[in-house]
Amino acid sequence: MKVFGIAGWSGSGKTTLLTRLLPVLVRAGVRVATVKHTHHDPSVGDEECRALARAGAVECVVASPRRFALVHEIHLDETEPPLDWLMGRFAGIDLLLIEGYKWAAHPKLEVWDPSLGKSMLAPGEASIVALASDEPVSAVALPQFHRDDVAGIAAYICQYCQI
């Protein structure tokens, strides 16, 4: 399994890019999974699953003929699991796309929107290997893509990851 990330500040368009990128990769025959990091408290699973978690279940699998989801509850005395542990939970995948985890060591493309008023991550983060922005950026010597160049970004990721 190859690992590649999409990083950037909140509101930069990471999720939008991923939702446009996934169909292109799938059409190319790549089996893709994602990990999305959030600072919010996501609501995952159906109401019965959440009721079981409230009752004390550490993990709950919700299964149907079309999909299943494993929900793991992190209790107050536990810490968020490290990315490496989460990555170890995947099997049968060609490419794991990781959204967020700005400072993790895996290679990543930065999605940068200068209108957010935030500094670019790339100049100080060696794991960033490419940049997607709506404007060319002369401050970094990395492969650059327009945020709408989904086909170009997909081709770059496949070439970089050799898949």
DSSP file (Angstrom, degrees, kcal/mol; ACC not computed):
  #  RESIDUE AA STRUCTURE BP1 BP2  ACC     N-H-->O    O-->H-N    N-H-->O    O-->H-N    TCO  KAPPA ALPHA  PHI   PSI    X-CA   Y-CA   Z-CA
    1    1 A M              0   0    0      0, 0.0     2,-0.3     0, 0.0    94,-0.2   0.000 360.0 360.0 360.0 128.1    0.0    0.0    0.0
    2    2 A K  E     -a   95   0A   0     92,-2.6    94,-3.1    91,-0.0     2,-0.4  -0.675 360.0-147.5 -91.9 150.9    1.3    3.4   -1.0
    3    3 A V  E     +a   96   0A   0     -2,-0.3     2,-0.3    92,-0.2    94,-0.2  -0.975  22.4 164.2-124.9 132.1    0.6    6.5    1.2
    4    4 A F  E     -a   97   0A   0     92,-2.3    94,-2.3    -2,-0.4     2,-0.3  -0.994  19.5-145.7-145.7 143.3    0.2   10.0    0.0
    5    5 A G  E     -ab  98 108A   0    102,-2.5   104,-2.7    -2,-0.3     2,-0.5  -0.747  12.6-152.2-115.2 158.5   -1.3   13.0    1.8
    6    6 A I  E     +ab  99 109A   0     92,-3.0    94,-2.4    -2,-0.3     2,-0.3  -0.990  32.8 172.7-122.2 116.1   -3.3   16.1    1.0
    7    7 A A  E     + b   0 110A   0    102,-2.7   104,-3.2    -2,-0.5     2,-0.3  -0.818  12.4 116.3-126.4 162.8   -2.5   18.9    3.5
    8    8 A G        -     0   0    0     -2,-0.3   104,-0.1   102,-0.2    94,-0.1  -0.855  61.1 -58.6 158.2 171.4   -3.4   22.5    4.0
    9    9 A W    >   -     0   0    0    102,-0.4     3,-2.0    -2,-0.3     5,-0.3  -0.338  69.6 -79.3 -73.0 157.3   -5.1   24.9    6.3
   10   10 A S  T 3  S+     0   0    0      1,-0.3    -1,-0.1     2,-0.1     0, 0.0  -0.321 120.0  23.4 -55.7 132.1   -8.8   24.5    7.1
   11   11 A G  T 3  S+     0   0    0     -3,-0.1    -1,-0.3    -2,-0.0    -2,-0.1   0.450  86.6 115.2  90.2   1.4  -10.9   25.9    4.3
   12   12 A S  S <  S-     0   0    0     -3,-2.0    -2,-0.1    99,-0.1    -3,-0.1   0.663  91.8-100.0 -80.3 -15.0   -8.2   25.5    1.6
   13   13 A G  S  > S+     0   0    0     -4,-0.2     4,-2.5    -5,-0.1     5,-0.2   0.654  74.8 139.2 107.8  19.6  -10.1   22.9   -0.4
   14   14 A K  H  > S+     0   0    0     -5,-0.3     4,-2.5     2,-0.2     5,-0.2   0.948  77.6  42.2 -61.2 -51.8   -8.6   19.6    0.7
   15   15 A T  H  > S+     0   0    0      2,-0.2     4,-2.6     1,-0.2     5,-0.2   0.893 113.7  53.0 -65.8 -39.5  -11.8   17.7    0.9
   16   16 A T  H  > S+     0   0    0      2,-0.2     4,-1.3     1,-0.2    -1,-0.2   0.932 110.8  47.3 -59.9 -45.7  -13.1   19.2   -2.3
   17   17 A L  H  X S+     0   0    0     -4,-2.5     4,-2.4     1,-0.2     3,-0.4   0.932 111.9  50.4 -61.7 -45.8  -10.0   18.2   -4.1
   18   18 A L  H  X S+     0   0    0     -4,-2.5     4,-2.6     1,-0.2    -2,-0.2   0.906 107.7  52.2 -60.8 -42.5  -10.2   14.6   -2.6
   19   19 A T  H  < S+     0   0    0     -4,-2.6    -1,-0.2     1,-0.2    -2,-0.2   0.792 115.7  41.9 -67.4 -25.1  -13.8   14.2   -3.7
   20   20 A R  H  X S+     0   0    0     -4,-1.3     4,-0.7    -3,-0.4    -1,-0.2   0.782 115.4  50.6 -85.8 -30.2  -12.8   15.2   -7.2
   21   21 A L  H  X S+     0   0    0     -4,-2.4     4,-2.1    -5,-0.2     3,-0.3   0.854  97.6  66.7 -76.3 -37.9   -9.6   13.2   -7.2
   22   22 A L  H  X S+     0   0    0     -4,-2.6     4,-2.7     1,-0.2     5,-0.2   0.901  98.7  49.2 -56.1 -49.0  -11.1    9.8   -6.0
   23   23 A P  H  > S+     0   0    0      0, 0.0     4,-2.5     0, 0.0    -1,-0.2   0.876 110.4  52.5 -61.4 -34.5  -13.2    9.1   -9.1
   24   24 A V  H  X S+     0   0    0     -4,-0.7     4,-1.1    -3,-0.3    -2,-0.2   0.924 112.5  44.3 -65.2 -44.1  -10.2    9.8  -11.4
   25   25 A L  H  <>S+     0   0    0     -4,-2.1     5,-2.2     2,-0.2     3,-0.2   0.901 113.2  50.8 -66.9 -41.3   -8.0    7.4   -9.5
   26   26 A V  H ><5S+     0   0    0     -4,-2.7     3,-2.0     1,-0.2    -2,-0.2   0.909 107.1  53.4 -64.5 -42.3  -10.7    4.7   -9.3
   27   27 A R  H 3<5S+     0   0    0     -4,-2.5    -1,-0.2     1,-0.3    -2,-0.2   0.799 103.9  58.0 -61.7 -27.0  -11.3    5.0  -13.1
   28   28 A A  T 3<5S-     0   0    0     -4,-1.1    -1,-0.3    -3,-0.2    -2,-0.2   0.419 125.8-104.4 -82.3   1.9   -7.6    4.4  -13.5
   29   29 A G  T < 5S+     0   0    0     -3,-2.0     2,-0.5     1,-0.3    -3,-0.2   0.624  72.5 144.4  88.4  13.7   -8.0    1.1  -11.6
   30   30 A V      < -     0   0    0     -5,-2.2     2,-0.7    -6,-0.1    -1,-0.3  -0.749  46.6-139.6 -90.2 128.7   -6.5    2.2   -8.3
   31   31 A R        -     0   0    0     -2,-0.5    64,-2.2    65,-0.0    63,-1.9  -0.799  33.1-170.6 -86.4 114.5   -8.1    0.8   -5.1
   32   32 A V  E     +c   95   0A   0     -2,-0.7     2,-0.3    62,-0.2    64,-0.2  -0.855  19.4 179.3-116.8 140.6   -8.1    3.9   -2.8
   33   33 A A  E     -c   96   0A   0     62,-2.2    64,-2.9    -2,-0.4     2,-0.3  -0.909  16.0-147.7-127.3 161.2   -8.9    4.3    0.9
   34   34 A T  E     -c   97   0A   0     -2,-0.3     2,-0.4    62,-0.2    64,-0.2  -0.943  13.4-161.0-131.3 152.2   -8.8    7.6    2.9
   35   35 A V  E     -c   98   0A   0     62,-2.0    64,-3.3    -2,-0.3     2,-0.5  -0.998  16.3-166.6-124.2 126.0   -8.0    8.8    6.4
   36   36 A K  E     -c   99   0A   0     -2,-0.4     2,-0.4    62,-0.2    64,-0.2  -0.962   6.6-152.5-117.2 121.5   -9.4   12.2    7.2
   37   37 A H        +     0   0    0     62,-2.4     2,-0.3    -2,-0.5    -2,-0.0  -0.739  19.6 174.9 -91.2 139.8   -8.2   14.0   10.3
   38   38 A T        -     0   0    0     -2,-0.4    -2,-0.0     2,-0.2    62,-0.0  -0.983  36.1-148.0-141.2 152.5  -10.5   16.4   12.0
   39   39 A H  S    S+     0   0    0     -2,-0.3     2,-0.1     2,-0.1    -1,-0.0   0.368  80.4  85.4 -96.7   2.1  -10.4   18.5   15.2
   40   40 A H  S    S-     0   0    0      1,-0.0    -2,-0.2     0, 0.0     0, 0.0  -0.403  92.2-103.2 -94.3 174.8  -14.2   18.2   15.5
   41   41 A D        -     0   0    0     -2,-0.1    -2,-0.1     2,-0.0    -1,-0.0  -0.824  43.4-148.9 -99.8  94.5  -16.2   15.3   17.1
   42   42 A P        -     0   0    0      0, 0.0     2,-0.8     0, 0.0    -4,-0.0  -0.322   6.7-135.9 -69.2 146.5  -17.4   13.4   14.1
   43   43 A S        +     0   0    0     -2,-0.0     2,-0.4     0, 0.0    -2,-0.0  -0.895  35.8 170.7-100.5 107.5  -20.7   11.6   14.3
   44   44 A V        +     0   0    0     -2,-0.8    27,-0.0     2,-0.1     2,-0.0  -0.930  36.6  22.5-123.2 141.9  -20.1    8.2   12.7
   45   45 A G  S    S-     0   0    0     -2,-0.4    25,-0.0     4,-0.1     2,-0.0  -0.077  89.8 -64.7  92.1 165.2  -22.4    5.1   12.6
   46   46 A D     >  -     0   0    0      1,-0.1     4,-2.2    -2,-0.0     5,-0.2  -0.242  55.1 -93.8 -82.4 177.1  -26.1    4.8   13.0
   47   47 A E  H  > S+     0   0    0      1,-0.2     4,-2.3     2,-0.2     5,-0.2   0.858 125.3  54.3 -62.3 -36.2  -28.1    5.6   16.1
   48   48 A E  H  > S+     0   0    0      2,-0.2     4,-2.2     1,-0.2    -1,-0.2   0.911 108.4  49.6 -63.9 -40.4  -27.9    2.0   17.3
   49   49 A C  H  > S+     0   0    0      1,-0.2     4,-2.1     2,-0.2    -2,-0.2   0.920 111.4  48.3 -63.2 -43.9  -24.1    2.0   17.0
   50   50 A R  H  X S+     0   0    0     -4,-2.2     4,-2.5     1,-0.2    -1,-0.2   0.870 109.6  53.5 -65.6 -35.1  -23.9    5.3   19.0
   51   51 A A  H  X S+     0   0    0     -4,-2.3     4,-1.6     2,-0.2    -1,-0.2   0.904 108.3  49.7 -64.9 -40.8  -26.2    3.9   21.7
   52   52 A L  H  <>S+     0   0    0     -4,-2.2     5,-2.5     2,-0.2     4,-0.4   0.888 110.8  50.0 -64.2 -38.5  -23.9    0.8   22.0
   53   53 A A  H ><5S+     0   0    0     -4,-2.1     3,-1.4     1,-0.2    -2,-0.2   0.919 109.0  50.9 -65.3 -43.7  -20.9    3.2   22.4
   54   54 A R  H 3<5S+     0   0    0     -4,-2.5    -1,-0.2     1,-0.3    -2,-0.2   0.830 106.4  56.6 -61.8 -30.4  -22.7    5.2   25.0
   55   55 A A  T 3<5S-     0   0    0     -4,-1.6    -1,-0.3    -5,-0.2    -2,-0.2   0.586 133.1 -89.3 -78.3  -9.7  -23.4    1.9   26.8
   56   56 A G  T < 5S+     0   0    0     -3,-1.4    -3,-0.2    -4,-0.4     2,-0.1   0.389  73.5 147.6 122.4  -4.0  -19.7    1.2   26.9
   57   57 A A      < -     0   0    0     -5,-2.5    -1,-0.3     1,-0.2    16,-0.1  -0.442  32.7-159.0 -64.7 133.6  -18.8   -0.7   23.7
   58   58 A V  S    S+     0   0    0      1,-0.3    15,-3.2    -2,-0.1     2,-0.4   0.876  77.8  19.2 -79.3 -40.5  -15.2    0.2   22.6
   59   59 A E  E     -F   72   0B   0     13,-0.2     2,-0.4    -7,-0.1    -1,-0.3  -0.977  64.4-175.6-132.4 147.3  -15.8   -0.9   19.0
   60   60 A C  E     -F   71   0B   0     11,-2.2    11,-2.9    -2,-0.4     2,-0.5  -0.991  11.7-153.4-141.0 131.0  -19.0   -1.5   17.0
   61   61 A V  E     -F   70   0B   0     -2,-0.4     2,-0.5     9,-0.2     9,-0.2  -0.921   5.4-162.7-104.2 127.3  -19.3   -2.8   13.5
   62   62 A V  E     -F   69   0B   0      7,-2.6     7,-2.3    -2,-0.5     2,-0.4  -0.953  19.5-175.3-105.6 123.1  -22.3   -1.7   11.5
   63   63 A A  E     +F   68   0B   0     -2,-0.5     5,-0.2     5,-0.2    -2,-0.0  -0.939  15.7 159.8-128.1 144.2  -22.8   -4.0    8.5
   64   64 A S        -     0   0    0      3,-2.2     3,-0.1    -2,-0.4    -2,-0.0  -0.885  56.7 -91.7-143.9 174.6  -25.1   -4.2    5.5
   65   65 A P  S    S+     0   0    0      0, 0.0     3,-0.1     0, 0.0    -2,-0.0   0.718 125.4  41.4 -63.4 -18.3  -25.1   -5.9    2.1
   66   66 A R  S    S-     0   0    0      1,-0.3     2,-0.3     0, 0.0    -3,-0.0   0.694 125.1 -14.9-104.0 -22.2  -23.5   -2.7    0.6
   67   67 A R        -     0   0    0     -3,-0.1    -3,-2.2     2,-0.0     2,-0.3  -0.988  48.8-144.0-167.7 166.0  -20.9   -1.6    3.3
   68   68 A F  E     -F   63   0B   0     -2,-0.3     2,-0.4    -5,-0.2    -5,-0.2  -0.980  10.0-159.0-138.9 157.3  -19.6   -1.9    6.8
   69   69 A A  E     -F   62   0B   0     -7,-2.3    -7,-2.6    -2,-0.3     2,-0.6  -1.000   7.7-150.9-136.2 134.9  -18.2    0.6    9.2
   70   70 A L  E     -F   61   0B   0     -2,-0.4     2,-0.5    -9,-0.2    -9,-0.2  -0.932  14.8-166.0-103.7 121.5  -16.0    0.0   12.2
   71   71 A V  E     -F   60   0B   0    -11,-2.9   -11,-2.2    -2,-0.6     2,-0.5  -0.942   1.7-168.2-111.3 123.8  -16.5    2.6   14.9
   72   72 A H  E     -F   59   0B   0     -2,-0.5     2,-0.4   -13,-0.2   -13,-0.2  -0.955  13.2-143.3-114.3 121.1  -13.9    2.8   17.7
   73   73 A E        -     0   0    0    -15,-3.2     2,-0.7    -2,-0.5    -2,-0.0  -0.679   4.2-150.8 -86.0 132.8  -14.7    5.0   20.7
   74   74 A I        -     0   0    0     -2,-0.4     6,-0.1     4,-0.1     2,-0.0  -0.915  19.2-146.6-103.8 112.6  -11.8    6.8   22.3
   75   75 A H    >   -     0   0    0     -2,-0.7     3,-2.4     1,-0.1   -17,-0.0  -0.292  27.5 -99.5 -78.7 164.7  -12.6    7.3   26.0
   76   76 A L  T 3  S+     0   0    0      1,-0.3    -1,-0.1    -2,-0.0    -2,-0.0   0.768 121.9  53.5 -56.8 -30.0  -11.5   10.3   28.0
   77   77 A D  T 3  S+     0   0    0      2,-0.1    -1,-0.3     0, 0.0     2,-0.3   0.432 100.6  78.2 -87.3   3.0   -8.5    8.5   29.5
   78   78 A E  S <  S-     0   0    0     -3,-2.4     2,-0.3     3,-0.0    -4,-0.1  -0.727  73.5-131.2-108.7 158.8   -7.2    7.5   26.1
   79   79 A T        -     0   0    0     -2,-0.3    -4,-0.1     1,-0.1    -2,-0.1  -0.697  38.7 -84.0-103.4 161.1   -5.3    9.5   23.5
   80   80 A E        -     0   0    0     -2,-0.3    -1,-0.1     1,-0.1    -6,-0.0  -0.389  56.3-105.8 -59.1 135.9   -6.0    9.8   19.8
   81   81 A P        -     0   0    0      0, 0.0    -1,-0.1     0, 0.0     2,-0.0  -0.364  37.4-105.9 -67.4 145.2   -4.4    6.9   18.0
   82   82 A P    >>  -     0   0    0      0, 0.0     4,-1.8     0, 0.0     3,-0.6  -0.336  26.1-113.9 -68.5 154.1   -1.2    7.7   16.0
   83   83 A L  H 3> S+     0   0    0      1,-0.2     4,-2.8     2,-0.2     5,-0.2   0.873 115.3  59.1 -56.0 -41.5   -1.4    7.8   12.3
   84   84 A D  H 3> S+     0   0    0      1,-0.2     4,-1.4     2,-0.2    -1,-0.2   0.884 105.4  49.6 -57.6 -39.2    0.8    4.7   11.9
   85   85 A W  H <4 S+     0   0    0     -3,-0.6     4,-0.3     2,-0.2    -1,-0.2   0.923 111.8  48.1 -65.4 -44.4   -1.7    2.6   14.0
   86   86 A L  H >< S+     0   0    0     -4,-1.8     3,-1.7     1,-0.2     4,-0.2   0.911 108.5  54.3 -62.4 -42.0   -4.6    3.8   11.8
   87   87 A M  H >< S+     0   0    0     -4,-2.8     3,-1.4     1,-0.3    -1,-0.2   0.836 100.1  61.8 -61.6 -32.9   -2.6    3.0    8.6
   88   88 A G  T 3< S+     0   0    0     -4,-1.4    -1,-0.3     1,-0.2    -2,-0.2   0.588  90.1  70.1 -69.4 -10.1   -2.1   -0.5    9.9
   89   89 A R  T <  S+     0   0    0     -3,-1.7     2,-0.3    -4,-0.3    -1,-0.2   0.576  83.0  89.3 -83.4  -9.9   -5.9   -1.1    9.9
   90   90 A F    <   +     0   0    0     -3,-1.4     2,-0.3    -4,-0.2     3,-0.0  -0.633  50.1 174.7 -93.9 147.1   -6.1   -1.1    6.1
   91   91 A A        +     0   0    0     -2,-0.3     3,-0.1     1,-0.1    -2,-0.0  -0.990  59.4  23.3-145.7 149.9   -5.8   -4.1    3.8
   92   92 A G  S    S+     0   0    0     -2,-0.3     2,-0.4     1,-0.2    -1,-0.1   0.766  86.2 132.2  70.8  26.5   -6.2   -4.7    0.1
   93   93 A I        -     0   0    0      1,-0.1    -1,-0.2    -3,-0.0   -61,-0.2  -0.889  45.6-164.2-114.8 139.7   -5.6   -1.1   -0.9
   94   94 A D  S    S+     0   0    0    -63,-1.9   -92,-2.6    -2,-0.4     2,-0.4   0.850  81.9  19.7 -82.4 -39.9   -3.3    0.3   -3.5
   95   95 A L  E     -ac   2  32A   0    -64,-2.2   -62,-2.2   -94,-0.2     2,-0.6  -0.993  59.2-159.8-140.6 128.3   -3.2    3.9   -2.3
   96   96 A L  E     -ac   3  33A   0    -94,-3.1   -92,-2.3    -2,-0.4     2,-0.6  -0.943  14.5-159.7-106.2 115.0   -4.1    5.4    1.1
   97   97 A L  E     -ac   4  34A   0    -64,-2.9   -62,-2.0    -2,-0.6     2,-0.6  -0.850   6.4-158.8 -96.0 125.4   -4.8    9.1    0.8
   98   98 A I  E     -ac   5  35A   0    -94,-2.3   -92,-3.0    -2,-0.6     2,-0.5  -0.913   2.5-158.3-110.4 120.4   -4.5   11.0    4.0
   99   99 A E  E     -ac   6  36A   0    -64,-3.3   -62,-2.4    -2,-0.6     2,-0.3  -0.862  65.7  -4.1 -97.9 126.3   -6.2   14.3    4.5
  100  100 A G        +     0   0    0    -94,-2.4   -94,-0.1    -2,-0.5     4,-0.1  -0.707  68.3 122.1  95.9-148.9   -4.7   16.5    7.2
  101  101 A Y    >   -     0   0    0     -2,-0.3     3,-1.6     1,-0.1    -1,-0.1   0.946  41.2-176.9  49.1  54.5   -1.8   15.4    9.5
  102  102 A K  T 3  S+     0   0    0      1,-0.3    25,-0.1   -94,-0.1    -1,-0.1   0.808  74.5  42.0 -51.0 -37.5    0.1   18.4    8.2
  103  103 A W  T 3  S+     0   0    0     24,-0.0    -1,-0.3     2,-0.0    -2,-0.1   0.372  85.4 114.9-101.4   4.8    3.3   17.5   10.1
  104  104 A A  S <  S-     0   0    0     -3,-1.6    23,-0.1    -4,-0.1    -4,-0.0  -0.342  73.1-117.8 -72.1 160.3    3.4   13.7    9.6
  105  105 A A  S    S+     0   0    0      2,-0.0    -1,-0.1    21,-0.0     3,-0.1   0.613  76.9 107.4 -80.7 -13.9    6.3   12.4    7.6
  106  106 A H  S    S-     0   0    0      1,-0.1  -102,-0.1  -102,-0.1     2,-0.1  -0.263  82.4 -93.5 -65.6 153.9    4.5   10.8    4.6
  107  107 A P        +     0   0    0      0, 0.0  -102,-2.5     0, 0.0     2,-0.3  -0.372  55.1 175.5 -67.2 145.4    4.7   12.7    1.2
  108  108 A K  E     -bd   5 128A   0     19,-2.1    21,-2.6  -104,-0.2    22,-1.0  -0.989  34.1-126.3-151.7 158.3    2.0   15.1    0.6
  109  109 A L  E     -bd   6 130A   0   -104,-2.7  -102,-2.7    -2,-0.3     2,-0.5  -0.899  29.8-137.2-100.9 131.5    0.6   17.8   -1.7
  110  110 A E  E     -bd   7 131A   0     20,-2.5    22,-3.1    -2,-0.5     2,-0.7  -0.793   5.8-152.4 -91.1 131.1   -0.3   21.1   -0.1
  111  111 A V  E     - d   0 132A   0   -104,-3.2     2,-0.5    -2,-0.5  -102,-0.4  -0.919  23.6-172.7 -97.7 116.6   -3.5   22.8   -1.1
  112  112 A W        -     0   0    0     20,-2.9    22,-0.5    -2,-0.7    35,-0.1  -0.949  20.4-177.6-122.9 128.0   -2.9   26.5   -0.6
  113  113 A D    >   -     0   0    0     -2,-0.5     3,-2.1    20,-0.1     5,-0.4  -0.932  10.8-163.0-120.8 103.9   -5.3   29.3   -0.8
  114  114 A P  G >  S+     0   0    0      0, 0.0     3,-1.6     0, 0.0    -1,-0.1   0.741  84.5  72.3 -61.2 -21.7   -3.6   32.7   -0.3
  115  115 A S  G 3  S+     0   0    0      1,-0.3  -103,-0.0     2,-0.1    -3,-0.0   0.677  83.8  69.4 -68.6 -14.6   -7.0   34.3    0.4
  116  116 A L  G <  S-     0   0    0     -3,-2.1    -1,-0.3     2,-0.1     3,-0.1   0.699 103.1-130.7 -73.6 -17.5   -7.1   32.5    3.8
  117  117 A G    <   +     0   0    0     -3,-1.6     2,-0.3     1,-0.3    -2,-0.1   0.647  63.3 130.2  77.1  14.2   -4.3   34.7    5.0
  118  118 A K        -     0   0    0     -5,-0.4    -1,-0.3     1,-0.1    -2,-0.1  -0.744  62.3-106.5-100.6 149.9   -2.3   31.7    6.3
  119  119 A S        -     0   0    0     -2,-0.3     2,-0.2     1,-0.1  -110,-0.1  -0.351  39.7 -99.2 -70.7 154.5    1.3   31.1    5.5
  120  120 A M        -     0   0    0      1,-0.1     4,-0.2    -8,-0.1    -1,-0.1  -0.512  23.0-150.0 -72.0 140.6    2.3   28.3    3.1
  121  121 A L  S >> S+     0   0    0     -2,-0.2     3,-1.5     1,-0.2     4,-0.8   0.844  81.1  77.6 -77.3 -35.5    3.4   25.1    4.8
  122  122 A A  G >4 S+     0   0    0      1,-0.3     3,-0.9     2,-0.2     6,-0.2   0.802  83.0  59.7 -52.7 -43.8    5.7   24.0    2.0
  123  123 A P  G 34 S+     0   0    0      0, 0.0    -1,-0.3     0, 0.0    -2,-0.1   0.821 119.3  29.3 -59.8 -27.7    8.7   26.2    2.7
  124  124 A G  G <4 S+     0   0    0     -3,-1.5     2,-0.5    -4,-0.2    -2,-0.2   0.391 108.4  74.8-110.8   3.4    9.1   24.7    6.2
  125  125 A E    X<  -     0   0    0     -3,-0.9     3,-1.6    -4,-0.8    -1,-0.1  -0.916  55.6-167.7-124.7 105.8    7.8   21.2    5.8
  126  126 A A  T 3  S+     0   0    0     -2,-0.5    -1,-0.1     1,-0.3    -4,-0.1   0.706  82.7  68.3 -65.9 -21.6   10.1   18.8    3.9
  127  127 A S  T 3  S+     0   0    0    -25,-0.1   -19,-2.1   -23,-0.1     2,-0.6   0.615  76.0  97.0 -76.8 -10.2    7.3   16.2    3.5
  128  128 A I  E <   +d  108   0A   0     -3,-1.6   -19,-0.2   -21,-0.2     3,-0.1  -0.711  44.7 170.1 -81.8 119.6    5.4   18.4    1.0
  129  129 A V  E     +     0   0A   0    -21,-2.6     2,-0.3    -2,-0.6   -20,-0.2   0.463  60.6  18.6-110.7  -5.6    6.4   17.3   -2.5
  130  130 A A  E     -d  109   0A   0    -22,-1.0   -20,-2.5    12,-0.2     2,-0.4  -0.976  64.3-138.3-159.5 165.3    3.9   19.3   -4.6
  131  131 A L  E     -de 110 144A   0     12,-2.4    14,-2.5    -2,-0.3     2,-0.5  -0.989   4.8-164.4-135.5 138.9    1.6   22.3   -4.4
  132  132 A A  E     +de 111 145A   0    -22,-3.1   -20,-2.9    -2,-0.4     2,-0.3  -0.990  30.3 141.7-122.0 123.3   -1.9   23.0   -5.6
  133  133 A S        -     0   0    0     12,-2.2    14,-0.5    -2,-0.5    15,-0.2  -0.956  58.5-117.3-151.4 164.1   -3.0   26.6   -5.7
  134  134 A D  S    S+     0   0    0    -22,-0.5    12,-0.1    -2,-0.3   -21,-0.1   0.613 102.1  45.5 -81.4 -11.6   -5.1   28.8   -7.9
  135  135 A E  S    S-     0   0    0     10,-0.1    10,-0.1    12,-0.0    -1,-0.0  -0.965  95.1-101.7-129.9 145.8   -2.0   31.0   -8.6
  136  136 A P        -     0   0    0      0, 0.0     2,-0.5     0, 0.0    -2,-0.1  -0.383  35.2-147.8 -61.8 145.4    1.6   30.1   -9.5
  137  137 A V    >   -     0   0    0      3,-0.1     3,-0.5     1,-0.1    -6,-0.0  -0.969  18.2-175.2-122.4 118.3    3.9   30.4   -6.5
  138  138 A S  T 3  S+     0   0    0     -2,-0.5    -1,-0.1     1,-0.2     0, 0.0   0.587  72.9  80.1 -87.1  -9.9    7.5   31.4   -7.1
  139  139 A A  T 3  S+     0   0    0      1,-0.0     2,-0.4     2,-0.0    -1,-0.2   0.632  93.6  47.6 -74.7 -13.4    8.5   30.9   -3.4
  140  140 A V    <   -     0   0    0     -3,-0.5     2,-0.8     2,-0.1    -3,-0.1  -0.974  67.9-143.7-131.8 144.6    8.9   27.1   -3.7
  141  141 A A        +     0   0    0     -2,-0.4    -3,-0.1   -11,-0.0    -2,-0.0  -0.579  62.0 116.7-102.6  67.9   10.6   24.9   -6.3
  142  142 A L  S    S-     0   0    0     -2,-0.8   -12,-0.2   -11,-0.0     2,-0.1  -0.872  78.6 -81.9-126.4 159.0    8.0   22.1   -6.3
  143  143 A P        -     0   0    0      0, 0.0   -12,-2.4     0, 0.0     2,-0.4  -0.453  54.7-156.1 -57.8 134.6    5.7   20.6   -8.9
  144  144 A Q  E     -e  131   0A   0    -14,-0.2     2,-0.3    -2,-0.1   -12,-0.2  -0.931  15.9-178.0-124.4 144.0    2.7   22.9   -9.0
  145  145 A F  E     -e  132   0A   0    -14,-2.5   -12,-2.2    -2,-0.4     2,-0.2  -0.968  32.6-112.2-134.9 148.5   -0.8   22.4  -10.1
  146  146 A H    >   -     0   0    0     -2,-0.3     3,-2.0   -14,-0.2   -12,-0.2  -0.579  37.3-117.0 -71.2 146.3   -3.9   24.5  -10.4
  147  147 A R  T 3  S+     0   0    0    -14,-0.5    -1,-0.1     1,-0.3   -13,-0.1   0.759 116.1  54.1 -60.4 -22.7   -6.5   23.2   -7.8
  148  148 A D  T 3  S+     0   0    0    -15,-0.2     2,-2.1     1,-0.2     3,-0.3   0.521  79.9  95.9 -87.1  -5.6   -8.8   22.3  -10.7
  149  149 A D    <>  +     0   0    0     -3,-2.0     4,-2.4     1,-0.2     5,-0.2  -0.417  43.5 153.7 -83.3  64.8   -6.2   20.2  -12.5
  150  150 A V  H  >  +     0   0    0     -2,-2.1     4,-2.7     1,-0.2    -1,-0.2   0.888  68.8  51.6 -63.9 -41.2   -7.5   17.0  -10.9
  151  151 A A  H  > S+     0   0    0     -3,-0.3     4,-2.4     1,-0.2    -1,-0.2   0.914 111.5  47.7 -63.7 -41.9   -6.3   14.8  -13.8
  152  152 A G  H  > S+     0   0    0      2,-0.2     4,-2.2     1,-0.2    -2,-0.2   0.897 112.8  48.2 -65.0 -40.6   -2.8   16.3  -13.5
  153  153 A I  H  X S+     0   0    0     -4,-2.4     4,-2.6     2,-0.2    -2,-0.2   0.918 111.9  49.6 -66.2 -43.6   -2.7   15.8   -9.7
  154  154 A A  H  X S+     0   0    0     -4,-2.7     4,-2.5     1,-0.2    -2,-0.2   0.924 111.6  48.8 -60.9 -44.5   -3.9   12.2  -10.0
  155  155 A A  H  X S+     0   0    0     -4,-2.4     4,-2.4     1,-0.2    -1,-0.2   0.898 111.3  50.4 -62.7 -40.2   -1.3   11.5  -12.6
  156  156 A Y  H  X S+     0   0    0     -4,-2.2     4,-3.3     2,-0.2     5,-0.2   0.933 110.5  48.4 -63.3 -45.9    1.4   13.0  -10.4
  157  157 A I  H  X S+     0   0    0     -4,-2.6     4,-2.8     1,-0.2    -2,-0.2   0.928 112.8  48.2 -61.4 -45.0    0.3   11.0   -7.4
  158  158 A C  H  X>S+     0   0    0     -4,-2.5     5,-2.3     2,-0.2     4,-0.7   0.913 115.5  44.8 -62.0 -42.4    0.3    7.8   -9.4
  159  159 A Q  H ><5S+     0   0    0     -4,-2.4     3,-0.5     3,-0.2    -2,-0.2   0.933 114.7  48.0 -66.9 -45.5    3.8    8.6  -10.8
  160  160 A Y  H 3<5S+     0   0    0     -4,-3.3    -2,-0.2     1,-0.2    -1,-0.2   0.913 119.0  39.3 -61.3 -43.8    5.2    9.6   -7.4
  161  161 A C  H 3<5S-     0   0    0     -4,-2.8    -1,-0.2    -5,-0.2    -2,-0.2   0.505 107.2-127.5 -86.1  -4.7    3.8    6.5   -5.7
  162  162 A Q  T <<5       0   0    0     -4,-0.7    -3,-0.2    -3,-0.5    -4,-0.1   0.941 360.0 360.0  56.3  52.4    4.7    4.3   -8.7
  163  163 A I      <       0   0    0     -5,-2.3    -4,-0.2    -6,-0.1    -5,-0.1   0.329 360.0 360.0-121.7 360.0    1.2    2.8   -9.0
